[in-house]
Amino acid sequence: MVSRRDRHGHGVRGPLSLRSKLTARPAPVKLMPSRRDYFRECVEDSADRITRSCPDAIRGVDIGVEAVPSPAAMWQGMVDHDSIPLAGAVNAGSGEPARLVLYERPIERRALDQDDLAALVHHTMVEQLASLTGRSTADIDPHFEDEW
């Protein structure tokens, strides 16, 4: 029995799955990933997809996730002051790799559902990598314009 549901501290109200007639054990229940885990999976899937289509664009770029843009990012010029950004990017410096930071909450707020979230994460990553590398979005992902 999986104890994922806990209403008001009262514990699980009953078994989440019934016993199987063949094995006499409850069937395994696959839990939904948490919001944060799903976002990280979307970032990893997008990075894998970009690596397959254009490995040079993502090589040497540190990709990170923050909940919201930090005040430090505002002062470093990663973020425009007039709007809430979806991501920030900084070119490589003296001994520092290029950085791409995705802001989780603003992206989630703009997405309609989980499929839209995955598409928006990928779209944001491709656009930011295009600005970092000077390549076109079609070079980084040939199907970029078709999906959006």
Beta strands, then each sheet from edge to edge (+ up, - down):
strand 1: 61-66
strand 2: 87-90
strand 3: 98-103
sheet 1: 1+ 3+ 2-
end
